[in-house]
């Protein structure tokens, strides 16, 4: 169980996120600096209690229309070996000290726990409360018989998503939708996870955060 500490962060998560967003292929801001507000998200617990995992929705209001971005973060007390390319930055936590913040799509702990959540083996947790389930996060998987994930074997980017290539009973792709759309459906995916965030009008909306696909043979 992750303990949520209500304490100071320097820089804040949004301050850390803003310059990193500018470097991502799915950022829609055409080089302008984002103006970010946290508008939703949830957490997953690390069974070993070492890695913090947050699936944050941050809405950028700098452009003509607000854009909600889905950003999985992992928080570690030491650098993740071989993951310098996925480092978002470091921050000072008022209780835990220095934390290394990663794009969670590259973190094997997040990949394993996200898949566990999709198959009903890990429960989504509230973003800002300790030991509180988040019933608004709805995972669904259409195929029985899958076991725990290993990997990622690779992580690939598109203009709208990040694909985490994993191994389960067979090779799969966890597609992390980076700019979820309210009311979007999962289509023909093997599985999906939907969640809510708050839109510009202050209304709760739901969209697809993650879909699961069979990996194409190379």
mmCIF file of the C-alpha atoms, coordinates in Angstrom:
data_MODEL
# 
_entry.id   MODEL 
# 
loop_
_atom_site.group_PDB 
_atom_site.id 
_atom_site.type_symbol 
_atom_site.label_atom_id 
_atom_site.label_alt_id 
_atom_site.label_comp_id 
_atom_site.label_asym_id 
_atom_site.label_entity_id 
_atom_site.label_seq_id 
_atom_site.pdbx_PDB_ins_code 
_atom_site.Cartn_x 
_atom_site.Cartn_y 
_atom_site.Cartn_z 
_atom_site.occupancy 
_atom_site.B_iso_or_equiv 
_atom_site.pdbx_formal_charge 
_atom_site.auth_seq_id 
_atom_site.auth_comp_id 
_atom_site.auth_asym_id 
_atom_site.auth_atom_id 
_atom_site.pdbx_PDB_model_num 
ATOM 1   C CA . UNK A 1 1   ? 0.000   0.000   0.000   1.00 0.00 ? 1   UNK A CA 1 
ATOM 2   C CA . UNK A 1 2   ? 1.414   3.389   -1.038  1.00 0.00 ? 2   UNK A CA 1 
ATOM 3   C CA . UNK A 1 3   ? 1.271   6.102   1.618   1.00 0.00 ? 3   UNK A CA 1 
ATOM 4   C CA . UNK A 1 4   ? 0.276   9.495   0.222   1.00 0.00 ? 4   UNK A CA 1 
ATOM 5   C CA . UNK A 1 5   ? 2.261   12.245  1.935   1.00 0.00 ? 5   UNK A CA 1 
ATOM 6   C CA . UNK A 1 6   ? 0.677   15.696  1.745   1.00 0.00 ? 6   UNK A CA 1 
ATOM 7   C CA . UNK A 1 7   ? 3.931   17.632  1.718   1.00 0.00 ? 7   UNK A CA 1 
ATOM 8   C CA . UNK A 1 8   ? 6.077   19.969  -0.353  1.00 0.00 ? 8   UNK A CA 1 
ATOM 9   C CA . UNK A 1 9   ? 7.575   19.053  -3.739  1.00 0.00 ? 9   UNK A CA 1 
ATOM 10  C CA . UNK A 1 10  ? 10.324  21.084  -5.373  1.00 0.00 ? 10  UNK A CA 1 
ATOM 11  C CA . UNK A 1 11  ? 9.819   21.461  -8.250  1.00 0.00 ? 11  UNK A CA 1 
ATOM 12  C CA . UNK A 1 12  ? 6.154   20.482  -8.334  1.00 0.00 ? 12  UNK A CA 1 
ATOM 13  C CA . UNK A 1 13  ? 5.049   17.654  -10.613 1.00 0.00 ? 13  UNK A CA 1 
ATOM 14  C CA . UNK A 1 14  ? 3.476   20.086  -13.082 1.00 0.00 ? 14  UNK A CA 1 
ATOM 15  C CA . UNK A 1 15  ? 6.624   22.245  -13.117 1.00 0.00 ? 15  UNK A CA 1 
ATOM 16  C CA . UNK A 1 16  ? 8.626   19.115  -13.906 1.00 0.00 ? 16  UNK A CA 1 
ATOM 17  C CA . UNK A 1 17  ? 6.140   17.973  -16.528 1.00 0.00 ? 17  UNK A CA 1 
ATOM 18  C CA . UNK A 1 18  ? 5.834   21.204  -18.533 1.00 0.00 ? 18  UNK A CA 1 
ATOM 19  C CA . UNK A 1 19  ? 9.281   21.294  -20.238 1.00 0.00 ? 19  UNK A CA 1 
ATOM 20  C CA . UNK A 1 20  ? 9.247   17.523  -20.776 1.00 0.00 ? 20  UNK A CA 1 
ATOM 21  C CA . UNK A 1 21  ? 5.902   17.739  -22.608 1.00 0.00 ? 21  UNK A CA 1 
ATOM 22  C CA . UNK A 1 22  ? 7.490   20.014  -25.196 1.00 0.00 ? 22  UNK A CA 1 
ATOM 23  C CA . UNK A 1 23  ? 9.795   17.176  -26.294 1.00 0.00 ? 23  UNK A CA 1 
ATOM 24  C CA . UNK A 1 24  ? 7.065   14.564  -26.823 1.00 0.00 ? 24  UNK A CA 1 
ATOM 25  C CA . UNK A 1 25  ? 5.719   13.652  -30.289 1.00 0.00 ? 25  UNK A CA 1 
ATOM 26  C CA . UNK A 1 26  ? 2.141   13.605  -28.983 1.00 0.00 ? 26  UNK A CA 1 
ATOM 27  C CA . UNK A 1 27  ? 2.255   17.136  -27.554 1.00 0.00 ? 27  UNK A CA 1 
ATOM 28  C CA . UNK A 1 28  ? -0.133  19.322  -29.570 1.00 0.00 ? 28  UNK A CA 1 
ATOM 29  C CA . UNK A 1 29  ? 1.181   22.730  -28.523 1.00 0.00 ? 29  UNK A CA 1 
ATOM 30  C CA . UNK A 1 30  ? 3.383   23.582  -31.539 1.00 0.00 ? 30  UNK A CA 1 
ATOM 31  C CA . UNK A 1 31  ? 6.298   24.585  -29.333 1.00 0.00 ? 31  UNK A CA 1 
ATOM 32  C CA . UNK A 1 32  ? 4.453   26.981  -27.043 1.00 0.00 ? 32  UNK A CA 1 
ATOM 33  C CA . UNK A 1 33  ? 4.859   26.530  -23.301 1.00 0.00 ? 33  UNK A CA 1 
ATOM 34  C CA . UNK A 1 34  ? 1.967   24.612  -21.756 1.00 0.00 ? 34  UNK A CA 1 
ATOM 35  C CA . UNK A 1 35  ? -0.186  25.964  -18.951 1.00 0.00 ? 35  UNK A CA 1 
ATOM 36  C CA . UNK A 1 36  ? -1.048  22.878  -16.923 1.00 0.00 ? 36  UNK A CA 1 
ATOM 37  C CA . UNK A 1 37  ? -3.631  21.953  -14.307 1.00 0.00 ? 37  UNK A CA 1 
ATOM 38  C CA . UNK A 1 38  ? -3.998  18.507  -12.771 1.00 0.00 ? 38  UNK A CA 1 
ATOM 39  C CA . UNK A 1 39  ? -7.506  17.375  -13.681 1.00 0.00 ? 39  UNK A CA 1 
ATOM 40  C CA . UNK A 1 40  ? -7.605  13.653  -12.875 1.00 0.00 ? 40  UNK A CA 1 
ATOM 41  C CA . UNK A 1 41  ? -5.769  10.415  -12.437 1.00 0.00 ? 41  UNK A CA 1 
ATOM 42  C CA . UNK A 1 42  ? -5.252  7.400   -10.218 1.00 0.00 ? 42  UNK A CA 1 
ATOM 43  C CA . UNK A 1 43  ? -2.467  5.267   -8.747  1.00 0.00 ? 43  UNK A CA 1 
ATOM 44  C CA . UNK A 1 44  ? -1.347  1.662   -8.638  1.00 0.00 ? 44  UNK A CA 1 
ATOM 45  C CA . UNK A 1 45  ? 0.545   0.063   -5.765  1.00 0.00 ? 45  UNK A CA 1 
ATOM 46  C CA . UNK A 1 46  ? 3.936   -1.605  -6.107  1.00 0.00 ? 46  UNK A CA 1 
ATOM 47  C CA . UNK A 1 47  ? 3.744   -5.000  -4.300  1.00 0.00 ? 47  UNK A CA 1 
ATOM 48  C CA . UNK A 1 48  ? 7.329   -4.410  -3.109  1.00 0.00 ? 48  UNK A CA 1 
ATOM 49  C CA . UNK A 1 49  ? 6.492   -0.942  -1.784  1.00 0.00 ? 49  UNK A CA 1 
ATOM 50  C CA . UNK A 1 50  ? 9.425   0.728   -3.541  1.00 0.00 ? 50  UNK A CA 1 
ATOM 51  C CA . UNK A 1 51  ? 8.074   2.439   -6.653  1.00 0.00 ? 51  UNK A CA 1 
ATOM 52  C CA . UNK A 1 52  ? 5.338   5.061   -6.702  1.00 0.00 ? 52  UNK A CA 1 
ATOM 53  C CA . UNK A 1 53  ? 3.025   4.902   -9.727  1.00 0.00 ? 53  UNK A CA 1 
ATOM 54  C CA . UNK A 1 54  ? 0.652   7.644   -10.809 1.00 0.00 ? 54  UNK A CA 1 
ATOM 55  C CA . UNK A 1 55  ? -1.459  7.927   -13.948 1.00 0.00 ? 55  UNK A CA 1 
ATOM 56  C CA . UNK A 1 56  ? -1.943  11.688  -14.105 1.00 0.00 ? 56  UNK A CA 1 
ATOM 57  C CA . UNK A 1 57  ? -4.239  13.724  -16.320 1.00 0.00 ? 57  UNK A CA 1 
ATOM 58  C CA . UNK A 1 58  ? -2.876  17.236  -16.852 1.00 0.00 ? 58  UNK A CA 1 
ATOM 59  C CA . UNK A 1 59  ? -4.880  19.695  -18.942 1.00 0.00 ? 59  UNK A CA 1 
ATOM 60  C CA . UNK A 1 60  ? -3.097  22.319  -21.028 1.00 0.00 ? 60  UNK A CA 1 
ATOM 61  C CA . UNK A 1 61  ? -5.080  25.550  -21.441 1.00 0.00 ? 61  UNK A CA 1 
ATOM 62  C CA . UNK A 1 62  ? -2.438  27.562  -23.337 1.00 0.00 ? 62  UNK A CA 1 
ATOM 63  C CA . UNK A 1 63  ? -3.890  26.865  -26.780 1.00 0.00 ? 63  UNK A CA 1 
ATOM 64  C CA . UNK A 1 64  ? -7.183  27.725  -28.442 1.00 0.00 ? 64  UNK A CA 1 
ATOM 65  C CA . UNK A 1 65  ? -8.789  24.568  -27.002 1.00 0.00 ? 65  UNK A CA 1 
ATOM 66  C CA . UNK A 1 66  ? -7.916  22.737  -23.757 1.00 0.00 ? 66  UNK A CA 1 
ATOM 67  C CA . UNK A 1 67  ? -6.079  19.438  -24.251 1.00 0.00 ? 67  UNK A CA 1 
ATOM 68  C CA . UNK A 1 68  ? -6.002  16.726  -21.571 1.00 0.00 ? 68  UNK A CA 1 
ATOM 69  C CA . UNK A 1 69  ? -2.794  14.667  -21.475 1.00 0.00 ? 69  UNK A CA 1 
ATOM 70  C CA . UNK A 1 70  ? -2.463  11.259  -19.823 1.00 0.00 ? 70  UNK A CA 1 
ATOM 71  C CA . UNK A 1 71  ? 0.987   10.889  -18.252 1.00 0.00 ? 71  UNK A CA 1 
ATOM 72  C CA . UNK A 1 72  ? 1.983   7.755   -16.302 1.00 0.00 ? 72  UNK A CA 1 
ATOM 73  C CA . UNK A 1 73  ? 4.771   8.607   -13.841 1.00 0.00 ? 73  UNK A CA 1 
ATOM 74  C CA . UNK A 1 74  ? 6.922   6.396   -11.667 1.00 0.00 ? 74  UNK A CA 1 
ATOM 75  C CA . UNK A 1 75  ? 8.700   7.781   -8.606  1.00 0.00 ? 75  UNK A CA 1 
ATOM 76  C CA . UNK A 1 76  ? 11.869  6.081   -7.376  1.00 0.00 ? 76  UNK A CA 1 
ATOM 77  C CA . UNK A 1 77  ? 14.321  6.628   -4.529  1.00 0.00 ? 77  UNK A CA 1 
ATOM 78  C CA . UNK A 1 78  ? 17.285  5.839   -6.798  1.00 0.00 ? 78  UNK A CA 1 
ATOM 79  C CA . UNK A 1 79  ? 17.905  5.920   -10.556 1.00 0.00 ? 79  UNK A CA 1 
ATOM 80  C CA . UNK A 1 80  ? 16.405  3.134   -12.680 1.00 0.00 ? 80  UNK A CA 1 
ATOM 81  C CA . UNK A 1 81  ? 19.312  1.421   -14.419 1.00 0.00 ? 81  UNK A CA 1 
ATOM 82  C CA . UNK A 1 82  ? 19.301  1.826   -18.192 1.00 0.00 ? 82  UNK A CA 1 
ATOM 83  C CA . UNK A 1 83  ? 16.426  4.320   -18.196 1.00 0.00 ? 83  UNK A CA 1 
ATOM 84  C CA . UNK A 1 84  ? 18.182  7.679   -18.518 1.00 0.00 ? 84  UNK A CA 1 
ATOM 85  C CA . UNK A 1 85  ? 16.263  8.283   -21.754 1.00 0.00 ? 85  UNK A CA 1 
ATOM 86  C CA . UNK A 1 86  ? 12.969  8.025   -19.812 1.00 0.00 ? 86  UNK A CA 1 
ATOM 87  C CA . UNK A 1 87  ? 13.909  10.366  -16.949 1.00 0.00 ? 87  UNK A CA 1 
ATOM 88  C CA . UNK A 1 88  ? 11.495  13.290  -16.678 1.00 0.00 ? 88  UNK A CA 1 
ATOM 89  C CA . UNK A 1 89  ? 13.584  14.868  -13.908 1.00 0.00 ? 89  UNK A CA 1 
ATOM 90  C CA . UNK A 1 90  ? 14.192  14.828  -10.176 1.00 0.00 ? 90  UNK A CA 1 
ATOM 91  C CA . UNK A 1 91  ? 12.362  16.528  -7.336  1.00 0.00 ? 91  UNK A CA 1 
ATOM 92  C CA . UNK A 1 92  ? 12.791  16.994  -3.613  1.00 0.00 ? 92  UNK A CA 1 
ATOM 93  C CA . UNK A 1 93  ? 10.017  15.398  -1.593  1.00 0.00 ? 93  UNK A CA 1 
ATOM 94  C CA . UNK A 1 94  ? 9.396   16.929  1.830   1.00 0.00 ? 94  UNK A CA 1 
ATOM 95  C CA . UNK A 1 95  ? 9.297   13.497  3.512   1.00 0.00 ? 95  UNK A CA 1 
ATOM 96  C CA . UNK A 1 96  ? 11.082  11.055  1.192   1.00 0.00 ? 96  UNK A CA 1 
ATOM 97  C CA . UNK A 1 97  ? 13.894  13.280  -0.062  1.00 0.00 ? 97  UNK A CA 1 
ATOM 98  C CA . UNK A 1 98  ? 15.203  13.132  -3.608  1.00 0.00 ? 98  UNK A CA 1 
ATOM 99  C CA . UNK A 1 99  ? 12.964  11.274  -6.058  1.00 0.00 ? 99  UNK A CA 1 
ATOM 100 C CA . UNK A 1 100 ? 13.732  10.264  -9.634  1.00 0.00 ? 100 UNK A CA 1 
ATOM 101 C CA . UNK A 1 101 ? 10.655  10.744  -11.820 1.00 0.00 ? 101 UNK A CA 1 
ATOM 102 C CA . UNK A 1 102 ? 10.300  8.600   -14.946 1.00 0.00 ? 102 UNK A CA 1 
ATOM 103 C CA . UNK A 1 103 ? 7.979   8.305   -17.895 1.00 0.00 ? 103 UNK A CA 1 
ATOM 104 C CA . UNK A 1 104 ? 6.294   5.224   -16.463 1.00 0.00 ? 104 UNK A CA 1 
ATOM 105 C CA . UNK A 1 105 ? 5.781   3.573   -19.850 1.00 0.00 ? 105 UNK A CA 1 
ATOM 106 C CA . UNK A 1 106 ? 9.488   2.612   -19.708 1.00 0.00 ? 106 UNK A CA 1 
ATOM 107 C CA . UNK A 1 107 ? 9.380   1.251   -16.148 1.00 0.00 ? 107 UNK A CA 1 
ATOM 108 C CA . UNK A 1 108 ? 9.032   -2.551  -15.765 1.00 0.00 ? 108 UNK A CA 1 
ATOM 109 C CA . UNK A 1 109 ? 7.209   -2.194  -12.432 1.00 0.00 ? 109 UNK A CA 1 
ATOM 110 C CA . UNK A 1 110 ? 4.521   -0.032  -14.000 1.00 0.00 ? 110 UNK A CA 1 
ATOM 111 C CA . UNK A 1 111 ? 4.189   -2.315  -17.033 1.00 0.00 ? 111 UNK A CA 1 
ATOM 112 C CA . UNK A 1 112 ? 3.644   -5.346  -14.786 1.00 0.00 ? 112 UNK A CA 1 
ATOM 113 C CA . UNK A 1 113 ? 1.154   -3.614  -12.489 1.00 0.00 ? 113 UNK A CA 1 
ATOM 114 C CA . UNK A 1 114 ? -0.783  -1.991  -15.312 1.00 0.00 ? 114 UNK A CA 1 
ATOM 115 C CA . UNK A 1 115 ? -1.281  -5.409  -16.895 1.00 0.00 ? 115 UNK A CA 1 
ATOM 116 C CA . UNK A 1 116 ? -2.218  -6.853  -13.500 1.00 0.00 ? 116 UNK A CA 1 
ATOM 117 C CA . UNK A 1 117 ? -4.849  -4.128  -13.204 1.00 0.00 ? 117 UNK A CA 1 
ATOM 118 C CA . UNK A 1 118 ? -6.225  -4.900  -16.674 1.00 0.00 ? 118 UNK A CA 1 
ATOM 119 C CA . UNK A 1 119 ? -6.720  -8.585  -15.795 1.00 0.00 ? 119 UNK A CA 1 
ATOM 120 C CA . UNK A 1 120 ? -8.200  -7.857  -12.377 1.00 0.00 ? 120 UNK A CA 1 
ATOM 121 C CA . UNK A 1 121 ? -5.150  -8.706  -10.263 1.00 0.00 ? 121 UNK A CA 1 
ATOM 122 C CA . UNK A 1 122 ? -4.375  -5.163  -9.033  1.00 0.00 ? 122 UNK A CA 1 
ATOM 123 C CA . UNK A 1 123 ? -6.874  -2.575  -7.820  1.00 0.00 ? 123 UNK A CA 1 
ATOM 124 C CA . UNK A 1 124 ? -6.748  1.076   -8.935  1.00 0.00 ? 124 UNK A CA 1 
ATOM 125 C CA . UNK A 1 125 ? -6.103  3.420   -6.024  1.00 0.00 ? 125 UNK A CA 1 
ATOM 126 C CA . UNK A 1 126 ? -7.251  6.993   -5.411  1.00 0.00 ? 126 UNK A CA 1 
ATOM 127 C CA . UNK A 1 127 ? -4.778  9.590   -6.617  1.00 0.00 ? 127 UNK A CA 1 
ATOM 128 C CA . UNK A 1 128 ? -4.516  11.604  -3.401  1.00 0.00 ? 128 UNK A CA 1 
ATOM 129 C CA . UNK A 1 129 ? -5.688  9.306   -0.590  1.00 0.00 ? 129 UNK A CA 1 
ATOM 130 C CA . UNK A 1 130 ? -3.943  6.485   1.254   1.00 0.00 ? 130 UNK A CA 1 
ATOM 131 C CA . UNK A 1 131 ? -5.559  3.023   1.171   1.00 0.00 ? 131 UNK A CA 1 
ATOM 132 C CA . UNK A 1 132 ? -8.571  4.149   -0.863  1.00 0.00 ? 132 UNK A CA 1 
ATOM 133 C CA . UNK A 1 133 ? -9.807  2.354   -3.968  1.00 0.00 ? 133 UNK A CA 1 
ATOM 134 C CA . UNK A 1 134 ? -10.825 4.358   -7.031  1.00 0.00 ? 134 UNK A CA 1 
ATOM 135 C CA . UNK A 1 135 ? -14.058 2.788   -8.332  1.00 0.00 ? 135 UNK A CA 1 
ATOM 136 C CA . UNK A 1 136 ? -14.193 5.186   -11.296 1.00 0.00 ? 136 UNK A CA 1 
ATOM 137 C CA . UNK A 1 137 ? -11.281 3.380   -12.994 1.00 0.00 ? 137 UNK A CA 1 
ATOM 138 C CA . UNK A 1 138 ? -12.715 0.535   -15.075 1.00 0.00 ? 138 UNK A CA 1 
ATOM 139 C CA . UNK A 1 139 ? -10.363 -2.155  -16.434 1.00 0.00 ? 139 UNK A CA 1 
ATOM 140 C CA . UNK A 1 140 ? -11.647 -4.802  -18.845 1.00 0.00 ? 140 UNK A CA 1 
ATOM 141 C CA . UNK A 1 141 ? -9.950  -7.741  -20.555 1.00 0.00 ? 141 UNK A CA 1 
ATOM 142 C CA . UNK A 1 142 ? -11.700 -10.052 -22.998 1.00 0.00 ? 142 UNK A CA 1 
ATOM 143 C CA . UNK A 1 143 ? -9.459  -13.113 -22.840 1.00 0.00 ? 143 UNK A CA 1 
ATOM 144 C CA . UNK A 1 144 ? -9.029  -15.476 -19.865 1.00 0.00 ? 144 UNK A CA 1 
ATOM 145 C CA . UNK A 1 145 ? -5.854  -17.325 -19.032 1.00 0.00 ? 145 UNK A CA 1 
ATOM 146 C CA . UNK A 1 146 ? -3.270  -14.549 -19.183 1.00 0.00 ? 146 UNK A CA 1 
ATOM 147 C CA . UNK A 1 147 ? -0.562  -14.397 -16.549 1.00 0.00 ? 147 UNK A CA 1 
ATOM 148 C CA . UNK A 1 148 ? 1.679   -11.606 -15.267 1.00 0.00 ? 148 UNK A CA 1 
ATOM 149 C CA . UNK A 1 149 ? 3.503   -9.389  -17.707 1.00 0.00 ? 149 UNK A CA 1 
ATOM 150 C CA . UNK A 1 150 ? 7.257   -9.118  -18.176 1.00 0.00 ? 150 UNK A CA 1 
ATOM 151 C CA . UNK A 1 151 ? 9.073   -6.404  -20.052 1.00 0.00 ? 151 UNK A CA 1 
ATOM 152 C CA . UNK A 1 152 ? 8.795   -3.916  -21.535 1.00 0.00 ? 152 UNK A CA 1 
ATOM 153 C CA . UNK A 1 153 ? 10.641  -5.504  -24.459 1.00 0.00 ? 153 UNK A CA 1 
ATOM 154 C CA . UNK A 1 154 ? 10.359  -2.185  -26.291 1.00 0.00 ? 154 UNK A CA 1 
ATOM 155 C CA . UNK A 1 155 ? 8.539   1.117   -26.071 1.00 0.00 ? 155 UNK A CA 1 
ATOM 156 C CA . UNK A 1 156 ? 7.442   2.860   -29.260 1.00 0.00 ? 156 UNK A CA 1 
ATOM 157 C CA . UNK A 1 157 ? 5.828   6.249   -29.831 1.00 0.00 ? 157 UNK A CA 1 
ATOM 158 C CA . UNK A 1 158 ? 3.196   7.535   -32.220 1.00 0.00 ? 158 UNK A CA 1 
ATOM 159 C CA . UNK A 1 159 ? 1.553   10.933  -32.588 1.00 0.00 ? 159 UNK A CA 1 
ATOM 160 C CA . UNK A 1 160 ? -1.171  9.923   -30.132 1.00 0.00 ? 160 UNK A CA 1 
ATOM 161 C CA . UNK A 1 161 ? 0.035   6.983   -28.032 1.00 0.00 ? 161 UNK A CA 1 
ATOM 162 C CA . UNK A 1 162 ? 2.922   5.139   -26.425 1.00 0.00 ? 162 UNK A CA 1 
ATOM 163 C CA . UNK A 1 163 ? 3.067   1.374   -27.010 1.00 0.00 ? 163 UNK A CA 1 
ATOM 164 C CA . UNK A 1 164 ? 4.527   -0.816  -24.245 1.00 0.00 ? 164 UNK A CA 1 
ATOM 165 C CA . UNK A 1 165 ? 5.563   -4.169  -25.749 1.00 0.00 ? 165 UNK A CA 1 
ATOM 166 C CA . UNK A 1 166 ? 5.254   -6.900  -23.111 1.00 0.00 ? 166 UNK A CA 1 
ATOM 167 C CA . UNK A 1 167 ? 5.227   -10.683 -22.796 1.00 0.00 ? 167 UNK A CA 1 
ATOM 168 C CA . UNK A 1 168 ? 2.332   -12.525 -21.183 1.00 0.00 ? 168 UNK A CA 1 
ATOM 169 C CA . UNK A 1 169 ? 0.893   -15.832 -22.387 1.00 0.00 ? 169 UNK A CA 1 
ATOM 170 C CA . UNK A 1 170 ? 1.744   -14.295 -25.755 1.00 0.00 ? 170 UNK A CA 1 
ATOM 171 C CA . UNK A 1 171 ? 3.339   -11.018 -26.876 1.00 0.00 ? 171 UNK A CA 1 
ATOM 172 C CA . UNK A 1 172 ? 1.027   -8.043  -26.362 1.00 0.00 ? 172 UNK A CA 1 
ATOM 173 C CA . UNK A 1 173 ? 1.050   -4.264  -26.652 1.00 0.00 ? 173 UNK A CA 1 
ATOM 174 C CA . UNK A 1 174 ? -0.315  -1.994  -23.935 1.00 0.00 ? 174 UNK A CA 1 
ATOM 175 C CA . UNK A 1 175 ? -1.227  1.182   -25.825 1.00 0.00 ? 175 UNK A CA 1 
ATOM 176 C CA . UNK A 1 176 ? -1.194  4.227   -23.546 1.00 0.00 ? 176 UNK A CA 1 
ATOM 177 C CA . UNK A 1 177 ? -3.470  6.885   -25.050 1.00 0.00 ? 177 UNK A CA 1 
ATOM 178 C CA . UNK A 1 178 ? -1.749  10.210  -24.432 1.00 0.00 ? 178 UNK A CA 1 
ATOM 179 C CA . UNK A 1 179 ? -4.600  12.640  -25.171 1.00 0.00 ? 179 UNK A CA 1 
ATOM 180 C CA . UNK A 1 180 ? -7.780  10.751  -24.237 1.00 0.00 ? 180 UNK A CA 1 
ATOM 181 C CA . UNK A 1 181 ? -11.037 11.944  -25.744 1.00 0.00 ? 181 UNK A CA 1 
ATOM 182 C CA . UNK A 1 182 ? -14.255 12.153  -23.748 1.00 0.00 ? 182 UNK A CA 1 
ATOM 183 C CA . UNK A 1 183 ? -16.645 9.366   -24.756 1.00 0.00 ? 183 UNK A CA 1 
ATOM 184 C CA . UNK A 1 184 ? -14.066 7.460   -26.797 1.00 0.00 ? 184 UNK A CA 1 
ATOM 185 C CA . UNK A 1 185 ? -14.544 3.680   -27.004 1.00 0.00 ? 185 UNK A CA 1 
ATOM 186 C CA . UNK A 1 186 ? -11.920 0.940   -27.205 1.00 0.00 ? 186 UNK A CA 1 
ATOM 187 C CA . UNK A 1 187 ? -13.050 -0.553  -30.521 1.00 0.00 ? 187 UNK A CA 1 
ATOM 188 C CA . UNK A 1 188 ? -11.787 -4.061  -31.224 1.00 0.00 ? 188 UNK A CA 1 
ATOM 189 C CA . UNK A 1 189 ? -9.023  -4.074  -28.595 1.00 0.00 ? 189 UNK A CA 1 
ATOM 190 C CA . UNK A 1 190 ? -8.428  -7.223  -26.524 1.00 0.00 ? 190 UNK A CA 1 
ATOM 191 C CA . UNK A 1 191 ? -8.798  -5.134  -23.391 1.00 0.00 ? 191 UNK A CA 1 
ATOM 192 C CA . UNK A 1 192 ? -8.937  -1.575  -22.182 1.00 0.00 ? 192 UNK A CA 1 
ATOM 193 C CA . UNK A 1 193 ? -8.927  0.692   -19.166 1.00 0.00 ? 193 UNK A CA 1 
ATOM 194 C CA . UNK A 1 194 ? -11.109 3.780   -18.926 1.00 0.00 ? 194 UNK A CA 1 
ATOM 195 C CA . UNK A 1 195 ? -11.069 6.511   -16.308 1.00 0.00 ? 195 UNK A CA 1 
ATOM 196 C CA . UNK A 1 196 ? -12.423 9.994   -15.662 1.00 0.00 ? 196 UNK A CA 1 
ATOM 197 C CA . UNK A 1 197 ? -11.089 13.520  -15.526 1.00 0.00 ? 197 UNK A CA 1 
ATOM 198 C CA . UNK A 1 198 ? -12.585 17.000  -15.202 1.00 0.00 ? 198 UNK A CA 1 
ATOM 199 C CA . UNK A 1 199 ? -13.112 18.932  -18.435 1.00 0.00 ? 199 UNK A CA 1 
ATOM 200 C CA . UNK A 1 200 ? -12.897 22.693  -19.012 1.00 0.00 ? 200 UNK A CA 1 
ATOM 201 C CA . UNK A 1 201 ? -16.564 23.115  -18.042 1.00 0.00 ? 201 UNK A CA 1 
ATOM 202 C CA . UNK A 1 202 ? -15.949 21.450  -14.670 1.00 0.00 ? 202 UNK A CA 1 
ATOM 203 C CA . UNK A 1 203 ? -17.786 18.267  -15.684 1.00 0.00 ? 203 UNK A CA 1 
ATOM 204 C CA . UNK A 1 204 ? -16.538 14.733  -15.109 1.00 0.00 ? 204 UNK A CA 1 
ATOM 205 C CA . UNK A 1 205 ? -15.909 12.967  -18.413 1.00 0.00 ? 205 UNK A CA 1 
ATOM 206 C CA . UNK A 1 206 ? -14.722 9.443   -19.225 1.00 0.00 ? 206 UNK A CA 1 
ATOM 207 C CA . UNK A 1 207 ? -12.337 8.228   -21.884 1.00 0.00 ? 207 UNK A CA 1 
ATOM 208 C CA . UNK A 1 208 ? -10.034 5.342   -22.747 1.00 0.00 ? 208 UNK A CA 1 
ATOM 209 C CA . UNK A 1 209 ? -6.603  5.568   -21.126 1.00 0.00 ? 209 UNK A CA 1 
ATOM 210 C CA . UNK A 1 210 ? -5.139  2.212   -22.231 1.00 0.00 ? 210 UNK A CA 1 
ATOM 211 C CA . UNK A 1 211 ? -5.973  -0.458  -24.820 1.00 0.00 ? 211 UNK A CA 1 
ATOM 212 C CA . UNK A 1 212 ? -4.473  -3.945  -25.238 1.00 0.00 ? 212 UNK A CA 1 
ATOM 213 C CA . UNK A 1 213 ? -3.540  -5.367  -28.637 1.00 0.00 ? 213 UNK A CA 1 
ATOM 214 C CA . UNK A 1 214 ? -1.899  -8.489  -29.991 1.00 0.00 ? 214 UNK A CA 1 
ATOM 215 C CA . UNK A 1 215 ? 1.637   -7.687  -31.026 1.00 0.00 ? 215 UNK A CA 1 
ATOM 216 C CA . UNK A 1 216 ? 2.223   -7.878  -34.764 1.00 0.00 ? 216 UNK A CA 1 
ATOM 217 C CA . UNK A 1 217 ? 4.774   -10.452 -35.848 1.00 0.00 ? 217 UNK A CA 1 
ATOM 218 C CA . UNK A 1 218 ? 7.957   -8.947  -37.189 1.00 0.00 ? 218 UNK A CA 1 
# 
